[in-house]
């Protein structure tokens, strides 16, 4: 048996790393995982693992990528439907399958209306319309598109859904990019990133506490 005076070398074993674009949640160990880069999405608060309902909405959005994606359209050109009603129409079958009530039209019976305040004799005094709602999970869904995504509709959605009596969670779907023409020149606004920064600030500052168990932001 040979002996040597050379010092022993210790080799550290390293866990193979995965690129961030290979997983659909912030933590390497969070589950479940999505392997697609579309859509962009964030779940709040950041210290909670995204729940199943959030991942399911992301998957439903992925299913209609060809119809609603704003990722790859050249600046100034947007052949897809740019109204939120049209985007919601594409999402409706998938949301129905997940157990959501979804707005189907503008007639009273086709709308999703949730109470905010009650008046005399228990009658509803203030109520707001929303795009979709999951009764058992208390998830309010709002879909924005086109000009609404560029004109502060995200602020309105966050505040109004915060007042709904039955809303325990919020899912907000926003275009990744809103394209428009101004002064004859094509313009772009990164709507998803703008709303993400707002929610980052809200949850980081703690000055404004939203009454939700969780908030899902999706950039389609």
C-alpha positions as CSV (number, residue, x, y, z in Angstrom):
1,X,0.0,0.0,0.0
2,X,1.4,3.3,-1.1
3,X,1.3,6.3,1.2
4,X,1.7,9.9,0.4
5,X,2.2,13.1,2.3
6,X,0.1,15.1,-0.1
7,X,-2.8,16.9,1.6
8,X,-6.3,15.4,0.9
9,X,-8.4,17.4,-1.6
10,X,-12.1,17.8,-0.9
11,X,-14.2,18.3,-4.0
12,X,-17.5,20.1,-3.5
13,X,-20.5,18.6,-5.4
14,X,-22.6,21.3,-7.0
15,X,-26.3,21.0,-7.8
16,X,-26.8,21.4,-11.6
17,X,-28.3,24.8,-12.2
18,X,-31.3,25.5,-14.4
19,X,-31.8,28.6,-16.4
20,X,-34.6,30.9,-15.2
21,X,-36.3,30.7,-18.5
22,X,-36.7,26.9,-18.1
23,X,-39.1,27.3,-15.1
24,X,-42.3,29.2,-14.7
25,X,-42.0,30.2,-11.0
26,X,-39.5,32.3,-9.2
27,X,-37.9,29.5,-7.0
28,X,-36.1,26.5,-8.3
29,X,-37.8,24.4,-5.7
30,X,-41.3,25.8,-6.1
31,X,-44.0,23.6,-7.7
32,X,-45.8,23.1,-10.0
33,X,-43.5,24.2,-12.8
34,X,-44.2,25.6,-16.3
35,X,-41.6,25.2,-19.0
36,X,-42.9,27.9,-21.4
37,X,-41.7,31.5,-21.6
38,X,-45.2,32.6,-22.6
39,X,-47.0,34.2,-20.9
40,X,-45.1,36.4,-18.4
41,X,-46.5,36.2,-15.0
42,X,-45.9,37.1,-11.3
43,X,-47.7,36.0,-8.1
44,X,-48.0,38.1,-5.0
45,X,-47.0,38.1,-2.2
46,X,-43.6,37.0,-3.4
47,X,-42.9,34.9,-0.4
48,X,-45.8,32.5,-1.2
49,X,-45.6,29.6,-3.6
50,X,-47.9,30.1,-6.5
51,X,-51.1,28.1,-5.8
52,X,-52.7,25.7,-8.3
53,X,-55.4,28.1,-9.3
54,X,-52.8,30.6,-10.4
55,X,-50.9,28.1,-12.5
56,X,-54.1,26.9,-14.0
57,X,-55.0,30.4,-15.3
58,X,-51.5,30.7,-16.7
59,X,-52.0,27.4,-18.5
60,X,-55.4,28.6,-19.9
61,X,-53.7,31.7,-21.2
62,X,-51.0,29.6,-22.9
63,X,-53.6,27.5,-24.6
64,X,-54.9,30.6,-26.6
65,X,-51.5,32.1,-27.3
66,X,-52.0,32.1,-31.0
67,X,-55.2,34.2,-30.6
68,X,-54.2,36.8,-28.0
69,X,-50.4,37.0,-27.7
70,X,-48.9,40.5,-27.9
71,X,-45.3,39.2,-27.6
72,X,-44.1,39.0,-31.2
73,X,-46.2,41.5,-33.3
74,X,-44.0,44.2,-34.9
75,X,-44.4,47.7,-33.5
76,X,-47.3,49.6,-35.0
77,X,-49.0,46.4,-36.3
78,X,-51.5,44.4,-34.3
79,X,-53.7,42.0,-36.3
80,X,-55.2,40.4,-33.2
81,X,-58.3,41.6,-31.5
82,X,-57.4,44.5,-29.2
83,X,-60.6,44.8,-27.2
84,X,-60.8,43.1,-23.8
85,X,-64.1,41.5,-24.7
86,X,-62.4,39.8,-27.6
87,X,-59.6,38.6,-25.5
88,X,-62.0,37.4,-22.9
89,X,-64.0,35.5,-25.5
90,X,-60.9,33.4,-26.4
91,X,-60.2,32.8,-22.7
92,X,-63.8,31.9,-21.8
93,X,-63.8,28.2,-22.7
94,X,-60.7,27.5,-20.6
95,X,-62.0,29.5,-17.7
96,X,-65.3,27.7,-17.9
97,X,-63.5,24.4,-17.7
98,X,-61.8,25.6,-14.5
99,X,-65.1,26.4,-12.9
100,X,-65.3,30.2,-13.4
101,X,-68.4,32.2,-14.2
102,X,-67.5,34.3,-17.2
103,X,-69.2,37.3,-18.7
104,X,-70.8,36.4,-22.0
105,X,-72.3,39.7,-23.2
106,X,-73.5,43.2,-22.2
107,X,-77.0,42.3,-21.2
108,X,-77.8,42.3,-17.5
109,X,-78.2,38.5,-17.4
110,X,-74.9,38.0,-19.2
111,X,-72.8,40.1,-16.8
112,X,-70.9,39.0,-13.7
113,X,-71.9,41.4,-10.9
114,X,-70.6,41.2,-7.4
115,X,-71.8,43.2,-4.3
116,X,-69.8,45.9,-2.5
117,X,-72.3,47.5,-0.2
118,X,-75.7,46.6,1.1
119,X,-78.4,49.2,1.9
120,X,-81.9,49.1,3.5
121,X,-83.6,45.7,3.8
122,X,-80.4,43.9,2.7
123,X,-80.7,45.1,-0.9
124,X,-77.5,45.6,-2.9
125,X,-76.7,49.3,-3.0
126,X,-73.2,49.2,-4.7
127,X,-72.0,46.5,-7.0
128,X,-69.3,46.2,-9.6
129,X,-69.0,44.2,-12.9
130,X,-66.1,41.9,-13.3
131,X,-65.0,39.6,-16.2
132,X,-65.0,36.3,-14.4
133,X,-65.4,34.9,-10.9
134,X,-64.7,31.6,-9.2
135,X,-67.3,31.2,-6.4
136,X,-65.7,28.5,-4.2
137,X,-62.2,30.0,-4.4
138,X,-63.2,33.6,-4.4
139,X,-61.1,34.5,-7.4
140,X,-62.0,37.7,-9.3
141,X,-60.6,37.9,-12.8
142,X,-60.1,41.1,-14.8
143,X,-58.9,41.2,-18.4
144,X,-57.6,44.4,-20.0
145,X,-56.6,45.1,-23.6
146,X,-55.9,47.9,-26.0
147,X,-56.3,51.5,-24.7
148,X,-57.5,50.2,-21.3
149,X,-54.1,48.7,-20.6
150,X,-52.5,52.1,-21.2
151,X,-55.0,54.3,-19.4
152,X,-54.8,53.2,-15.8
153,X,-57.3,50.4,-16.0
154,X,-55.0,48.3,-13.8
155,X,-55.3,50.9,-11.0
156,X,-59.0,50.8,-11.3
157,X,-59.1,47.0,-11.3
158,X,-57.0,46.7,-8.2
159,X,-59.0,49.2,-6.3
160,X,-62.5,48.0,-7.4
161,X,-61.8,44.3,-6.9
162,X,-60.4,45.2,-3.4
163,X,-63.9,46.3,-2.5
164,X,-65.8,43.2,-3.6
165,X,-67.2,41.4,-0.6
166,X,-66.5,37.9,-1.9
167,X,-63.1,38.4,-3.6
168,X,-60.3,36.6,-1.7
169,X,-57.9,36.5,-4.7
170,X,-57.4,38.6,-7.9
171,X,-56.2,37.5,-11.3
172,X,-55.3,40.5,-13.6
173,X,-54.5,39.8,-17.2
174,X,-52.7,42.6,-19.1
175,X,-51.1,42.8,-22.6
176,X,-47.3,42.2,-22.5
177,X,-47.1,45.1,-25.0
178,X,-49.7,47.6,-26.1
179,X,-49.1,48.9,-29.6
180,X,-50.6,52.1,-31.0
181,X,-50.0,55.0,-33.4
182,X,-49.4,58.5,-32.2
183,X,-48.7,61.4,-34.5
184,X,-48.4,58.9,-37.4
185,X,-45.6,57.0,-35.6
186,X,-45.9,53.5,-34.2
187,X,-45.5,53.4,-30.4
188,X,-45.3,50.7,-27.8
189,X,-46.1,50.5,-24.1
190,X,-44.9,47.6,-22.0
191,X,-48.1,47.3,-20.1
192,X,-47.3,44.1,-18.1
193,X,-44.0,45.5,-16.9
194,X,-45.7,48.8,-15.8
195,X,-48.3,47.0,-13.8
196,X,-45.7,44.6,-12.3
197,X,-43.7,47.6,-11.0
198,X,-46.9,48.9,-9.4
199,X,-47.6,45.7,-7.6
200,X,-43.9,45.3,-6.6
201,X,-44.2,48.8,-5.0
202,X,-47.4,48.0,-3.2
203,X,-46.2,44.8,-1.7
204,X,-42.7,46.1,-0.9
205,X,-43.8,49.4,0.8
206,X,-46.6,47.9,3.0
207,X,-48.2,51.4,3.1
208,X,-51.2,50.1,1.1
209,X,-52.4,46.6,2.2
210,X,-54.5,44.8,-0.4
211,X,-57.2,42.5,1.1
212,X,-56.3,39.5,-1.0
213,X,-54.8,36.2,-0.1
214,X,-53.0,36.3,-3.5
215,X,-52.7,38.4,-6.7
216,X,-51.8,36.9,-10.0
217,X,-50.6,39.2,-12.8
218,X,-50.4,37.7,-16.3
219,X,-48.8,39.4,-19.3
220,X,-50.3,37.8,-22.4
